[in-house]
């Protein structure tokens, strides 16, 4: 009986120690946001897909470059520049540029890294059970909007344990459409000039300009 009792205490103690070593969802999100802010310029390759329930609505591959709150996102069909206030989106098929002052919600749809600040704005968060993704150890963090009228309604982040870099993001809207973003070829410490994040009219002399501001 004493032997079983000692073994039981050992198991309980071991489980408690493991639980203590596991960071909370907020600690993971705080660390991920801090690493991102301190990374300087960032270059990453992404693959994105959008679904209406199980039906694939569209997909895109491209590159995003970020520095602070500025970014330029490039795919085969669209190039989007954002300098912190103004956004320019060049549509190659139409040879036109749409100029706008996007709201925060719009930026979250354009910039996958914008979701890293969402947890501070009306979301609950908890750790999920998925522990590996693409052969890497991860934290799965689940965010749920506290207001049922809010978009995005729910997010799931896969964050690499080793360096706190996001690897995969799944985003649900209230209408049940969802986006899935895979991030790869992550390079931090990049240095971009301010002009990288601004539309250069000289490179698109024939494009129609549509000012939506």
Backbone as CSV, one residue per row, in Angstrom:
resi,resn,N_x,N_y,N_z,CA_x,CA_y,CA_z,C_x,C_y,C_z
1,UNK,0.827,-1.203,0.000,0.000,0.000,0.000,0.867,1.261,0.000
2,UNK,1.922,1.257,0.864,2.808,2.415,0.931,3.505,2.655,-0.403
3,UNK,3.876,1.554,-1.078,4.554,1.669,-2.367,3.636,2.341,-3.380
4,UNK,2.345,1.913,-3.408,1.386,2.518,-4.336,1.190,3.994,-4.011
5,UNK,1.191,4.305,-2.714,0.988,5.688,-2.283,2.138,6.575,-2.762
6,UNK,3.371,6.067,-2.620,4.554,6.828,-3.045,4.541,7.021,-4.562
7,UNK,4.191,5.954,-5.302,4.117,6.053,-6.759,3.056,7.079,-7.169
8,UNK,1.912,7.058,-6.459,0.848,8.009,-6.755,1.294,9.441,-6.552
9,UNK,2.025,9.683,-5.455,2.538,11.022,-5.199,3.528,11.450,-6.278
10,UNK,4.335,10.500,-6.730,5.319,10.798,-7.770,4.623,11.199,-9.067
11,UNK,3.586,10.440,-9.431,2.852,10.738,-10.666,2.192,12.101,-10.589
12,UNK,1.555,12.401,-9.447,0.912,13.699,-9.268,1.938,14.826,-9.334
13,UNK,3.078,14.614,-8.666,4.130,15.622,-8.673,4.696,15.851,-10.054
14,UNK,4.863,14.764,-10.802,5.403,14.870,-12.163,4.435,15.625,-13.066
15,UNK,3.145,15.300,-12.965,2.125,15.971,-13.768,2.053,17.449,-13.429
16,UNK,2.172,17.776,-12.139,2.135,19.172,-11.709,3.325,19.933,-12.250
17,UNK,4.493,19.281,-12.248,5.703,19.924,-12.773,5.571,20.209,-14.262
18,UNK,5.003,19.249,-15.001,4.813,19.454,-16.434,3.857,20.608,-16.689
19,UNK,2.803,20.675,-15.881,1.830,21.747,-16.040,2.475,23.094,-15.748
20,UNK,3.352,23.121,-14.764,4.021,24.367,-14.414,4.954,24.832,-15.525
21,UNK,5.529,23.878,-16.247,6.447,24.231,-17.322,5.715,24.747,-18.555
22,UNK,4.451,24.416,-18.705,3.669,24.820,-19.857,3.225,26.274,-19.691
23,UNK,3.618,27.182,-20.596,3.193,28.572,-20.460,1.698,28.705,-20.721
24,UNK,1.134,29.789,-20.252,-0.277,30.048,-20.518,-0.435,30.575,-21.938
25,UNK,-1.681,30.592,-22.425,-1.944,31.117,-23.768,-1.508,32.575,-23.859
26,UNK,-1.762,33.352,-22.810,-1.368,34.763,-22.835,0.146,34.910,-22.883
27,UNK,0.861,34.086,-22.156,2.329,34.155,-22.183,2.861,33.838,-23.572
28,UNK,2.252,32.853,-24.239,2.678,32.510,-25.606,2.402,33.677,-26.544
29,UNK,1.217,34.278,-26.446,0.861,35.397,-27.311,1.730,36.619,-27.029
30,UNK,1.969,36.900,-25.751,2.830,38.030,-25.387,4.233,37.842,-25.961
31,UNK,4.779,36.649,-25.807,6.127,36.373,-26.306,6.176,36.455,-27.826
32,UNK,5.160,35.926,-28.503,5.114,35.967,-29.961,5.056,37.403,-30.455
33,UNK,4.219,38.222,-29.819,4.102,39.627,-30.207,5.412,40.373,-29.959
34,UNK,6.076,40.073,-28.848,7.352,40.725,-28.536,8.425,40.355,-29.549
35,UNK,8.515,39.072,-29.875,9.500,38.614,-30.868,9.245,39.297,-32.203
36,UNK,7.970,39.422,-32.584,7.637,40.075,-33.847,8.052,41.543,-33.838
37,UNK,7.749,42.251,-32.744,8.088,43.676,-32.670,9.596,43.900,-32.715
38,UNK,10.353,42.966,-32.155,11.804,43.129,-32.084,12.536,42.570,-33.300
39,UNK,11.794,42.015,-34.244,12.417,41.325,-35.376,12.940,42.266,-36.456
40,UNK,12.597,43.553,-36.386,12.990,44.467,-37.457,12.191,44.175,-38.706
41,UNK,12.805,44.380,-39.866,12.134,44.051,-41.116,11.968,42.550,-41.260
42,UNK,10.827,42.142,-41.792,10.514,40.723,-41.931,10.159,40.403,-43.379
43,UNK,10.664,39.286,-43.846,10.304,38.744,-45.159,9.740,37.356,-44.921
44,UNK,8.581,37.060,-45.510,7.982,35.729,-45.359,7.211,35.351,-46.610
45,UNK,7.230,34.068,-46.909,6.421,33.516,-47.999,5.127,32.984,-47.387
46,UNK,4.011,33.169,-48.067,2.748,32.689,-47.534,1.931,31.987,-48.619
47,UNK,1.106,31.066,-48.175,0.084,30.443,-49.017,-1.243,30.629,-48.297
48,UNK,-2.213,31.198,-48.982,-3.504,31.454,-48.366,-4.640,30.818,-49.136
49,UNK,-5.616,30.284,-48.403,-6.819,29.718,-48.997,-8.033,30.233,-48.244
50,UNK,-9.121,30.466,-48.982,-10.372,30.906,-48.379,-11.473,29.909,-48.705
51,UNK,-12.268,29.558,-47.686,-13.320,28.554,-47.840,-14.666,29.111,-47.396
52,UNK,-15.719,28.667,-48.076,-17.078,28.836,-47.588,-17.521,27.466,-47.106
53,UNK,-17.390,27.270,-45.774,-17.531,25.950,-45.188,-16.514,25.013,-45.840
54,UNK,-16.924,24.035,-46.640,-15.951,23.116,-47.238,-15.583,23.487,-48.672
55,UNK,-16.227,24.510,-49.220,-16.004,24.879,-50.624,-14.866,25.899,-50.732
56,UNK,-13.871,25.563,-51.548,-12.740,26.455,-51.747,-13.174,27.636,-52.614
57,UNK,-13.017,28.844,-52.085,-13.394,30.045,-52.823,-12.230,30.626,-53.606
58,UNK,-11.030,30.463,-53.089,-9.867,31.019,-53.774,-8.594,30.720,-53.016
59,UNK,-7.470,30.852,-53.703,-6.175,30.634,-53.063,-5.135,31.524,-53.709
60,UNK,-4.093,31.795,-52.984,-3.035,32.665,-53.483,-1.729,32.326,-52.794
61,UNK,-0.654,32.564,-53.509,0.686,32.419,-52.949,1.411,33.735,-53.166
62,UNK,2.283,34.064,-52.237,2.998,35.310,-52.413,4.041,35.553,-51.354
63,UNK,4.495,36.790,-51.317,5.537,37.220,-50.381,5.052,38.467,-49.664
64,UNK,5.324,38.532,-48.382,5.017,39.740,-47.623,6.294,40.249,-46.968
65,UNK,6.486,41.558,-47.057,7.589,42.219,-46.375,6.988,43.232,-45.404
66,UNK,7.466,43.221,-44.169,6.911,44.079,-43.120,8.017,44.820,-42.393
67,UNK,7.648,45.984,-41.911,8.553,46.758,-41.056,7.683,47.671,-40.194
68,UNK,7.589,47.360,-38.911,6.667,48.091,-38.054,5.242,47.832,-38.511
69,UNK,4.474,48.902,-38.712,3.095,48.733,-39.179,2.971,48.881,-40.690
70,UNK,4.087,48.900,-41.397,4.092,49.015,-42.852,4.296,47.639,-43.490
71,UNK,3.723,47.446,-44.677,3.952,46.182,-45.373,3.736,46.348,-46.877
72,UNK,4.308,45.411,-47.633,4.000,45.256,-49.052,3.772,43.769,-49.289
73,UNK,2.656,43.462,-49.894,2.236,42.083,-50.113,2.128,41.853,-51.620
74,UNK,2.802,40.825,-52.115,2.875,40.580,-53.554,2.394,39.182,-53.888
75,UNK,1.413,39.090,-54.793,0.989,37.820,-55.373,1.034,37.968,-56.898
76,UNK,0.650,36.915,-57.610,0.644,36.994,-59.079,-0.351,38.015,-59.598
77,UNK,-1.444,38.230,-58.860,-2.534,39.075,-59.349,-2.588,40.460,-58.726
78,UNK,-2.072,40.593,-57.511,-2.234,41.847,-56.764,-0.935,42.199,-56.044
79,UNK,-0.646,43.488,-56.033,0.423,44.012,-55.176,-0.216,45.078,-54.281
80,UNK,-0.007,44.966,-52.980,-0.587,45.915,-52.028,0.521,46.536,-51.194
81,UNK,0.523,47.856,-51.172,1.475,48.608,-50.351,0.700,49.311,-49.240
82,UNK,1.285,49.361,-48.041,0.680,50.106,-46.931,1.786,50.806,-46.168
83,UNK,1.698,52.121,-46.082,2.767,52.902,-45.448,2.446,53.308,-44.014
84,UNK,1.442,52.661,-43.425,1.037,52.999,-42.077,-0.238,53.814,-42.037
85,UNK,-0.613,54.401,-43.181,-1.849,55.179,-43.266,-2.602,54.880,-44.562
86,UNK,-1.879,54.982,-45.674,-2.500,54.825,-46.992,-2.170,53.462,-47.580
87,UNK,-3.169,52.872,-48.231,-2.990,51.582,-48.901,-3.234,51.752,-50.398
88,UNK,-2.330,51.148,-51.182,-2.476,51.103,-52.631,-2.555,49.636,-53.044
89,UNK,-3.551,49.273,-53.813,-3.673,47.892,-54.305,-3.701,47.911,-55.825
90,UNK,-2.678,47.320,-56.418,-2.593,47.253,-57.873,-3.131,45.913,-58.350
91,UNK,-4.158,45.958,-59.202,-4.766,44.757,-59.776,-4.235,44.587,-61.188
92,UNK,-3.430,43.555,-61.405,-2.756,43.406,-62.696,-3.734,43.142,-63.840
93,UNK,-4.796,42.370,-63.598,-5.750,42.058,-64.662,-6.453,43.306,-65.177
94,UNK,-6.800,44.201,-64.254,-7.518,45.416,-64.647,-6.586,46.591,-64.916
95,UNK,-5.313,46.443,-64.563,-4.331,47.519,-64.664,-4.855,48.780,-63.974
96,UNK,-5.253,48.612,-62.711,-5.762,49.738,-61.944,-5.223,49.691,-60.521
97,UNK,-5.211,50.845,-59.894,-4.735,50.969,-58.513,-5.844,51.579,-57.672
98,UNK,-6.231,50.892,-56.610,-7.214,51.414,-55.664,-6.477,52.001,-54.459
99,UNK,-6.798,53.238,-54.138,-6.156,53.923,-53.013,-7.178,54.089,-51.898
100,UNK,-6.796,53.731,-50.669,-7.737,53.820,-49.552,-6.999,54.067,-48.249
101,UNK,-7.778,54.419,-47.233,-7.298,54.466,-45.853,-8.003,53.314,-45.131
102,UNK,-7.402,52.142,-45.086,-8.106,50.958,-44.582,-8.337,50.999,-43.078
103,UNK,-9.456,50.402,-42.662,-9.734,50.223,-41.241,-8.914,49.054,-40.716
104,UNK,-8.832,48.960,-39.389,-8.041,47.890,-38.762,-8.527,46.514,-39.209
105,UNK,-9.859,46.356,-39.350,-10.415,45.063,-39.750,-9.953,44.674,-41.154
106,UNK,-9.852,45.664,-42.046,-9.395,45.391,-43.407,-7.923,44.985,-43.413
107,UNK,-7.134,45.642,-42.582,-5.710,45.320,-42.519,-5.481,43.903,-42.011
108,UNK,-6.336,43.443,-41.129,-6.203,42.081,-40.605,-6.414,41.046,-41.704
109,UNK,-7.226,41.380,-42.697,-7.451,40.469,-43.813,-6.277,40.486,-44.784
110,UNK,-5.582,41.617,-44.864,-4.477,41.755,-45.805,-3.157,41.261,-45.226
111,UNK,-2.938,41.556,-43.960,-1.650,41.290,-43.324,-1.798,40.183,-42.291
112,UNK,-1.291,38.979,-42.560,-1.469,37.870,-41.616,-0.861,38.120,-40.246
113,UNK,0.129,38.996,-40.162,0.761,39.255,-38.871,-0.042,40.228,-38.015
114,UNK,-1.045,40.889,-38.621,-1.872,41.814,-37.851,-2.662,41.081,-36.768
115,UNK,-2.883,39.788,-36.944,-3.663,39.034,-35.947,-2.914,38.900,-34.628
116,UNK,-1.617,39.186,-34.627,-0.835,39.018,-33.402,-1.218,40.025,-32.316
117,UNK,-1.917,41.088,-32.694,-2.365,42.065,-31.692,-3.835,41.903,-31.339
118,UNK,-4.530,40.972,-31.997,-5.966,40.829,-31.782,-6.319,40.403,-30.363
119,UNK,-5.462,39.593,-29.752,-5.809,39.047,-28.444,-5.972,40.131,-27.383
120,UNK,-5.485,41.342,-27.673,-5.616,42.450,-26.739,-6.891,43.250,-26.971
121,UNK,-7.724,42.796,-27.906,-8.863,43.606,-28.340,-10.162,42.798,-28.343
122,UNK,-10.550,42.266,-27.211,-11.856,41.635,-27.108,-11.904,40.164,-27.479
123,UNK,-10.880,39.413,-27.102,-10.849,37.976,-27.363,-10.452,37.216,-26.101
124,UNK,-11.053,36.060,-25.932,-10.549,35.115,-24.955,-9.553,34.210,-25.667
125,UNK,-8.675,33.571,-24.902,-7.659,32.733,-25.538,-7.323,31.566,-24.632
126,UNK,-6.991,30.450,-25.281,-6.620,29.248,-24.540,-5.689,28.410,-25.416
127,UNK,-4.921,27.556,-24.758,-4.050,26.641,-25.488,-4.854,25.452,-25.990
128,UNK,-4.579,25.034,-27.227,-5.203,23.839,-27.774,-4.348,22.614,-27.502
129,UNK,-4.701,21.510,-28.126,-4.024,20.243,-27.860,-3.038,19.830,-28.954
130,UNK,-3.083,20.498,-30.112,-2.144,20.156,-31.188,-0.737,20.538,-30.764
131,UNK,0.204,19.611,-30.891,1.561,19.864,-30.409,2.626,19.834,-31.504
132,UNK,2.276,19.342,-32.699,3.242,19.308,-33.795,2.564,19.732,-35.095
133,UNK,3.337,20.432,-35.912,2.845,20.855,-37.229,4.041,20.948,-38.165
134,UNK,3.917,20.318,-39.338,4.995,20.322,-40.333,6.314,19.856,-39.730
135,UNK,6.238,18.866,-38.834,7.432,18.300,-38.217,8.039,19.151,-37.120
136,UNK,7.343,20.219,-36.695,7.888,21.114,-35.677,6.995,21.115,-34.437
137,UNK,7.611,21.281,-33.275,6.850,21.408,-32.043,6.218,22.789,-31.983
138,UNK,4.937,22.833,-31.643,4.206,24.092,-31.679,3.367,24.285,-30.425
139,UNK,2.945,25.528,-30.234,1.834,25.848,-29.347,0.633,26.131,-30.239
140,UNK,-0.492,25.548,-29.908,-1.742,25.902,-30.571,-2.496,26.858,-29.653
141,UNK,-2.812,28.037,-30.169,-3.541,29.033,-29.383,-4.864,29.324,-30.088
142,UNK,-5.947,29.265,-29.335,-7.287,29.473,-29.873,-7.841,30.771,-29.313
143,UNK,-8.249,31.681,-30.196,-8.824,32.953,-29.795,-10.291,32.986,-30.213
144,UNK,-11.149,33.438,-29.309,-12.580,33.525,-29.583,-13.071,34.913,-29.211
145,UNK,-13.799,35.551,-30.125,-14.300,36.902,-29.873,-15.319,36.889,-28.736
146,UNK,-15.222,37.850,-27.844,-16.174,37.944,-26.732,-17.508,38.546,-27.190
147,UNK,-17.483,39.294,-28.286,-18.687,39.887,-28.864,-19.078,39.073,-30.091
148,UNK,-20.259,38.487,-30.093,-20.705,37.633,-31.192,-20.892,38.401,-32.498
149,UNK,-20.891,39.726,-32.435,-21.017,40.534,-33.650,-19.661,40.870,-34.258
150,UNK,-18.596,40.438,-33.618,-17.250,40.840,-34.011,-16.654,39.898,-35.044
151,UNK,-15.923,40.451,-36.003,-15.118,39.674,-36.937,-13.657,40.035,-36.739
152,UNK,-12.754,39.051,-36.837,-13.010,37.610,-36.963,-13.673,37.047,-35.703
153,UNK,-14.456,35.993,-35.902,-15.156,35.379,-34.780,-14.248,34.435,-33.991
154,UNK,-13.317,33.785,-34.697,-12.439,32.815,-34.049,-11.150,32.687,-34.851
155,UNK,-10.053,32.441,-34.144,-8.758,32.232,-34.792,-8.022,31.087,-34.109
156,UNK,-7.238,30.383,-34.897,-6.332,29.370,-34.354,-4.938,29.673,-34.892
157,UNK,-3.976,29.767,-33.991,-2.590,30.038,-34.363,-1.723,28.839,-34.005
158,UNK,-0.858,28.439,-34.924,0.188,27.465,-34.625,1.495,28.247,-34.537
159,UNK,2.107,28.241,-33.369,3.311,29.031,-33.114,4.454,28.096,-32.750
160,UNK,5.550,28.220,-33.460,6.689,27.329,-33.220,7.260,27.576,-31.825
161,UNK,7.446,26.503,-31.083,7.937,26.629,-29.706,9.359,27.177,-29.641
162,UNK,10.164,26.795,-30.603,11.591,27.131,-30.549,11.833,28.634,-30.662
163,UNK,11.093,29.310,-31.528,11.401,30.715,-31.792,10.179,31.647,-31.757
164,UNK,9.015,31.097,-31.424,7.784,31.884,-31.323,7.410,32.568,-32.642
165,UNK,7.630,31.875,-33.733,7.209,32.376,-35.038,5.916,31.696,-35.469
166,UNK,4.934,32.440,-35.969,3.698,31.825,-36.463,3.980,30.975,-37.702
167,UNK,3.413,29.774,-37.731,3.567,28.881,-38.868,2.264,28.717,-39.652
168,UNK,1.153,28.832,-38.944,-0.152,28.569,-39.561,-1.213,29.381,-38.830
169,UNK,-2.128,29.969,-39.600,-3.209,30.772,-39.027,-4.520,30.363,-39.693
170,UNK,-5.519,30.072,-38.889,-6.864,29.792,-39.417,-7.817,30.825,-38.825
171,UNK,-8.603,31.473,-39.686,-9.463,32.572,-39.266,-10.892,32.307,-39.727
172,UNK,-11.839,32.344,-38.777,-13.263,32.201,-39.107,-13.949,33.553,-39.010
173,UNK,-14.780,33.869,-40.013,-15.647,35.039,-39.944,-17.017,34.609,-39.422
174,UNK,-17.859,35.572,-39.082,-19.192,35.251,-38.570,-20.052,34.514,-39.593
175,UNK,-19.809,34.768,-40.881,-20.620,34.116,-41.907,-20.141,32.698,-42.221
176,UNK,-19.206,32.186,-41.401,-18.685,30.822,-41.512,-17.653,30.646,-42.627
177,UNK,-17.308,31.707,-43.350,-16.162,31.598,-44.252,-14.904,31.588,-43.398
178,UNK,-13.877,30.955,-43.918,-12.633,30.892,-43.150,-11.434,31.020,-44.092
179,UNK,-10.360,31.497,-43.549,-9.102,31.613,-44.279,-8.040,30.795,-43.573
180,UNK,-7.172,30.186,-44.350,-6.055,29.422,-43.801,-4.768,29.934,-44.441
181,UNK,-3.821,30.307,-43.612,-2.573,30.901,-44.079,-1.396,30.098,-43.553
182,UNK,-0.553,29.657,-44.459,0.677,28.950,-44.103,1.838,29.903,-44.353
183,UNK,2.700,30.082,-43.352,3.842,30.989,-43.445,5.141,30.193,-43.456
184,UNK,6.045,30.590,-44.345,7.324,29.870,-44.454,8.416,30.844,-44.887
185,UNK,9.633,30.334,-44.976,10.797,31.133,-45.395,10.844,32.460,-44.638
186,UNK,10.704,32.374,-43.326,10.671,33.555,-42.471,12.084,34.092,-42.275
187,UNK,12.264,35.378,-42.573,13.572,36.015,-42.377,13.359,37.321,-41.614
188,UNK,13.986,37.429,-40.480,13.892,38.657,-39.691,15.180,39.462,-39.848
189,UNK,15.200,40.655,-39.252,16.388,41.500,-39.319,16.637,42.092,-40.685
190,UNK,15.610,42.161,-41.512,15.756,42.749,-42.836,15.693,44.280,-42.732
191,UNK,16.234,44.954,-43.728,16.229,46.418,-43.743,15.604,46.894,-45.049
192,UNK,14.456,47.570,-44.950,13.739,48.064,-46.120,13.675,49.584,-46.068
193,UNK,13.855,50.219,-47.213,13.681,51.674,-47.277,12.198,51.998,-47.217
194,UNK,11.868,53.202,-46.806,10.471,53.627,-46.680,9.752,53.551,-48.023
195,UNK,10.472,53.763,-49.117,9.847,53.765,-50.440,9.311,52.393,-50.837
196,UNK,9.802,51.326,-50.201,9.335,49.973,-50.504,7.843,49.846,-50.214
197,UNK,7.334,50.629,-49.278,5.948,50.481,-48.815,5.004,51.524,-49.438
198,UNK,5.482,52.181,-50.483,4.692,53.218,-51.155,4.584,52.897,-52.638
199,UNK,3.400,53.038,-53.196,3.180,52.826,-54.627,4.008,53.807,-55.447
200,UNK,4.725,53.290,-56.440,5.559,54.111,-57.323,4.849,54.252,-58.665
201,UNK,4.289,55.422,-58.901,3.524,55.668,-60.127,4.355,55.454,-61.391
202,UNK,5.643,55.713,-61.313,6.509,55.587,-62.488,6.596,54.152,-63.007
203,UNK,6.403,53.195,-62.117,6.493,51.795,-62.540,5.197,51.293,-63.160
204,UNK,4.118,52.062,-62.996,2.816,51.665,-63.544,2.200,52.876,-64.249
205,UNK,2.838,53.381,-65.291,2.414,54.652,-65.893,1.023,54.608,-66.513
206,UNK,0.569,53.449,-66.949,-0.720,53.372,-67.641,-1.870,52.926,-66.723
207,UNK,-1.570,52.647,-65.475,-2.604,52.144,-64.558,-3.636,53.228,-64.258
208,UNK,-4.897,52.816,-64.219,-5.974,53.718,-63.826,-5.957,53.887,-62.310
209,UNK,-6.038,55.112,-61.831,-6.018,55.384,-60.403,-7.452,55.598,-59.915
210,UNK,-7.850,54.805,-58.924,-9.189,54.921,-58.337,-9.000,55.284,-56.872
211,UNK,-9.308,56.530,-56.527,-9.085,57.038,-55.182,-10.354,56.835,-54.345
212,UNK,-10.281,55.954,-53.351,-11.425,55.616,-52.505,-11.335,56.263,-51.117
213,UNK,-10.419,57.155,-50.927,-10.250,57.778,-49.615,-11.391,58.752,-49.302
